Each structure stands twice: as structure tokens, then as C-alpha cells.
């Protein structure tokens, strides 16, 4: 093989023009795929930065028949009591740990105003299960997580230690304050440690048993509620125990818990899976989008491989006699195929190395994504060893894709025609037919990419120019979480009530409201509700609906219109019957062709008090600008939040103040801080932003990156397809030089020659466009549903097809023009 590689390198050096064109074409295709993989790797596939990360097992609760009303499966975290029972009864794990992300009000000194920091509540064996040791100090002892509220100790995250304590080793042993509780720092986590989730960097780690004390929960605390599924459970199996064995044992324990606690566990079972697979389960729609983008990148790579294959077929024509001589003197065909594949492999590996530059450019583009969130998200799209390994694999596969067919064709053992000059016409025609098919495939793939890019751009333009369904200007948002100051529920309600009273009195404030979830931001609650009078599918006991707790004036502040009934009012208090406002999708789905106002629903797993629908709100965007319509419920924040939620306790107390300002929102930042300071100097303001900033980042910024990505793929496919067509026309003209020379010698005019060559090129391009259109028609429905495109422009499709044909005509014209200027005397003399 070393001899083959040396010979291949010499052969490529003798033909540098071929080598450079082939490497550049393939580098674009491999680079596009590596860039896409870097995004998927950074968001989904990168393992935790811990030793033997592939051995980590995740435990999830599988809720049956309660998701979206379709009897689907819903995977959620595990409740702390279920975790304790699994850990006590299971014999398969060498270690099992629980963790939960939580915000903290952090201050290094007791008299300083706290800042919100996002940390992790963990069980006592967390660091030992992760197999990491602190960079400084020690980790938790097992007994420091046994008694609720007893051990106020903390391990600092490495980045948090560097920024807040200047990386000073004296931080170990210091006292810090979390939610006004004194904690002793016992250690510093290792650098780069982000467990339990790879894309979220916790500021610090504290024992789970301190959770109720930090939140000020009344008994029974959340660690004792079996229906509060909040903790991420991860573990490692004992040596010799397979995942299937552990999963079977967990399934048995899950059935035992369902029998022992039917009220909370009857429709719940325990599922074991790998840590990466658990992340993939969290958002199937995100996996579909990533798969779609990877498929488009693969189309670009196939077009590039077709280009290089065409180049190899052209080069094979010049080497026909060389190969025939080798076969004639006894070389084995397999030996020659291996030698030719060695040349293809060198081209692919060099292309992969150049493709890393394209991948880096793509990673830089993806790094422009900004998510307005107080959660410290770690969006890392670097070209790590996994991306490099993917690039190597893509290069090797590409070498087989574009190199195998030319190698087989070039080593075809038909020696006599190849050794006799002028007797290889049949082989040349077959080679030309194969190249014709490759160009047709390239044009078809290019059309698909261009249609995706143009339709996505059009859809993005429509979405950005159309109303989002809520006010985007003159709106200031400020988050609060009184639980960070250990407020009781009564104190929390009084704080928000006094906050609204004070800010409404500020000059320049038109209206103010409190909401649990801000439009286009993560938040809200997930409720399982039972609409009365609605026949649900068999096996479905409840439907999953997103809810949002809001104050009066919310709809006025956000300018979300009430289409029927009334909005939430100040009279909807804890002492009055419970009410709700639903959106248009909820009303259409469960009460078609009738009014939803006056209907009622109940919360599964909560108390039996019905909730009456008093209004229907206009459909708007809730989390992302391209989301499909889904059901949404608004609940009064003054009424008790229904139980049965699958979300942690912090989202119940964490609310956001919305201020509708008369002038620029930034001018109210100072007065708002003064109001909060007068109410409670220890209450941090979380995420002070204008709605315009949120919309710009969540819609224009993130959508812009997606549009640029698809546009880049479309342009790459277009350029490579035109290059392939140009190369084919050049090759075709070279094969037909004698024919063209004779035509010109007997009187054919140059325009006729140009027309003949153009006809050939446009015939191939037309066939590719027709096949591309047929493929698009077959795939358009699921793809439009995936990208949530509400309309399709047939005129734009026609424009893309016409533009591709026009560009193909230009690509064929240049070889045609050269053919029309052939000198028949020179051509015929050579023949």
C-alpha cells in the first residue's frame, strides 16, 4: 500500500491541474458536511467532559398516553422518591446520582446585593459517579446529603471560581451566601466540568438535601413529592452488567412503584438508556431539523463526488492504453483497482484537510447564535476530535463513492480495442453516457438545494415581516425570583403586588403586568389537562398543554387580543372560582364550530376543582418565530397554580415584569432598579431586556443563521453542478473533435455547431431539472411541515428552474463556442 500511495502521489504531481480542481471541489462538499456535524455535535452529541463518558446511563420517567393527546410517549426526569427507591432496590449500578439545575441568589458578603447564578443541586455521590476529582479542596461526603437542610456546603464551578474569586486558592473555606443562607466552600470543580448536562455550565454545586431550605418550601417539601419529576438521574453499571439487564431490573422496580403508588405512578415507568440517547429523546423535532440539514449537506457532497468522478472518467480516457498495457503484461485487475483507489484516497484526504477550513467558517457562523436566557448555555461548535473523525470518515467514504466506478471502468479487461488506436469509440460512448447521467443527477440535486434555500429565505422574510401576535416595541422585561431570598408563598404574592403598584406609578409607564413566561423565551409550565365533554383517543387520560401564569393587564401590555369572552381580571382572586384564557388553537382543537367560552377543564393529578374558560386569546408565537400552532393556556397568577406540573418549583415563583413604556424602554431601567431596591435591597433583577432585543436575537439572529446556512448549501450545490456541466461539455467536445471538424469542412456554419453543443447541454440540464422537480413534489409536503412553511411559491420555483437552465446554457456555451472555432485542417490531420 505504501508503494501504491507513492505512485499515486507521483501521478497527481504530474497532473496538478486535475488534482487541484478535484481537491477543491471535494473540499467544499466535505467541509459543508463537517460544518453541519459540528453544529449537531455541539448541541446534541458531545459527551460529558468526564472519564469514560460513554459508560454513563440515564434513567427517565416514561409517561404513557398523556402527550399531545395522541397516546404518544413522553420522557421526563425522575422524582426524587423514585430515585431513592431505584437506588435502594437496584443491584445493577455501581453508582447512581441525582441532580437538578436551580437558580441561586449569590453574594460573597452578607450585606451585598445578591446576583442570580445558575447552579446545580446534586446528591452526595455526584462527583464520584462522574469519576472526577475537584481541582481544589474536596467534594461532598455521602452523609452531607442525608438530612434535609443540615449541610450548607458548596463546590464552586471552575469558571465561577476564576471570575468571582480571581482563581485564588483561599476561596476554599470561605463563607458565601446563597439565598441569604451561609454556605462554606469546600472545593472547586475541575476545569471544563459541565455535568450533568454538556451545554449548561453550573456556577456551583450544593447538596440536594439543601434544596427545600434554599427554596423555603413548606412541608411536605418537593423532595418528598412523588409526582414532582424534576431530577436528572445518571449512573454507571457494575462490571459485567449489561444495559439490557439493568433496564429489565428498572422496569420491574417501576411496576412495583406503580402498584405501591397508583395515584402518581400508574402511567409511569422507569426507562434506562445511554446519556446521549436521553438527550436525543428530549426534543424529537430538533432531531428532525438537524437530520434535514445533514441530508442537505450530504446532497452537496454527492454533487461534489459526481464532479470528481467525472474528472476521473476524463482522466481515465488518457490512461486507457497505460492500463491496457499493464493488464496485458500480467498485472491483476484487483491490484490496479487498489492502485487507482489509492489515488482517490489521497485526493479525498487532501480534500478533507482543506474542507476543515470550510468547516471552521461554518462553525464561526453557528457561533453567532445567541439565546437570550439567564441559563449559562455553553454553545461550543469547535472542531473537536469527534468532528475531525467525522471528516476522516467522510473523506474515506467519498473516495469509495467517486473512485470505485472509474477504477472498475478503467480496468475493464477489453484489451484489443484499447491497444488499437481509434478502436475505443464504443467504450468512449459508454463513458460519455455515464457522465451524462452524473450531470443529470448533479443538476437535480442542485435544484433541490436551491428550492430549499429560496423557499426558506422567502418564508423567513414573511415571518419577520408579519406580526408576531404580541407587542414588540416600548416593552421592558425584568425577571425576579423571590425564592432566591427565601420568600414564603404569601411574601411572594405581596412582593409582586407591591412591585406592580410601585412601577405603575412611575412616570412614563402606560401599563405593567407580571408573567411566568415571556414571548419567545423558554418558560411556562407543562400541564396535563382533561377538557370536559371532549372524547380523547383510547388510552389517553389527559393532554399535555403549555400554560402561563399572568396578572391582570397582561393582554393589554402585550397587545394580545381577546377574540371572545374576557381577559383575566383583578377580580380573579384566590377566593373566586378558577378561570383561564385559552388560545385559538386550543379552542379550535377541542371545541370546533362552537364557542369555547364557558367550557371547563380539569388538571390531571391536581385537585378536582374545574377551571372555566372565560376568554379566547389570539394565536401568537410563544417560543420561536417558526413554531407550529399549539395549544396554550393563560392562568391568573393570583389563583393557586395547579399541581401536576412536570416543571420544577423555581418556575412557579420565578416571574417576569413587563412594562409598556411611553418612551424608549431603556430610560426606565434606572427608576425600576430604585423601585426594587426600595422594596428589597437583597432581591436581584434577572435578565433586564427590551422585547426588541429578545425578538432580534430569537427571530432575526437565529433565523438569519439558518437562512445563511441553507443559502450557502444552495450556492455550493449550484456552483458544483455548473462546474460538472462545463466539464462534461468540454469532455464531449474533445471526443467529437473529428466529427465537428468534418462538419465544418463540408460547410457547417459556426452557429450550427454552437447550437448542436448547446442542445446537448440543455437536454441534460432539462432532464436534471425535471427529475429535481419530481423529487421536490414527492418530498415537499413533509419538508414544508418540518420547516413550518405556511405557503409555497410556485412562481419562485419556476424562477429557480428557469435560472438554473439559464446558467446551464451559459456553462455549455463556452465549450460550444470553442468547438465552433476548431480548425478542421488541424483536427483532421491529427486524426
Buried (B, 14 or more C-beta within 10 A) or exposed (E): EEEBBEEBBEBBEEEEEBBEBBBBBBBBBBBBBBBBBBBBBBBBBBBBBBEEBEBBBBBBBBBBBBBEBEBBEBBBBBBBBBBBBBBEEBEBBEBBBBBBBBBBBBBBEEEEBBBBBBBBBBBBBBBBBBBBEBBBBEBBBEEBBEEBBBBBBBBBBBBBBBEBBEBEEEBBEBEBBBBBBEBEBBBBBBEEBBBBBBBBBBBBBBBBBBBBBBBBBEEEBBBBBBBBBBBBBBBBBBEEBEBEBBBEBBBEBBEEBBEEBEEBBEBBBBBBBBBBEBBBBEEEEBBBBBEBBBBBBBBBBBBBBBBBBBBBBBBBBEBBBEBBEBBEEEBEBEBBBBBBBBBBBBBBBBBBBBBBEBBBEBBEBBBEBBEBBBBBBBBBBEBEEBBBEBBBEBBBBBBBBBBBBBBEBBBBEEEEBBBEEEEBEEBBEEBBEBBBBBBBBBBBBBBBBBBBBBBBBBBBEEBBEEEBBBBBEBBBBBBBBBBBBBBEBEBBBBBBEBBBEBBBEBEBBEBBBBBBBBBBBBBBBBBBBBBEEBEBEEEBBBBBBBBBBBBBBBBBBBBBBBBBBEBBBEEBEEEEEBBBBBBBBBBBBBBEEEEBBEBBBBBBBBEEEBBBBBBBBBBBBBBBBBEEBBBBBBBBBBBBBBBBBBBBBBBBBBBBBBBBBEEEBEEBBEBBEEBBEEBBEBBBBBBBBBBBBBBBBBBBBBBBBBBBBBBBBBBBBBBBBBBBBBBBBBBBBEBBBBEBBBBBEEEBEBEEBBEBBBEBBBEBBBBBBBBBBEBBEEBBEEBBEBBBBEEBBEEBBEEBBEBBBEBBBEBBBEBBBBBBEBEBEEBBEEE
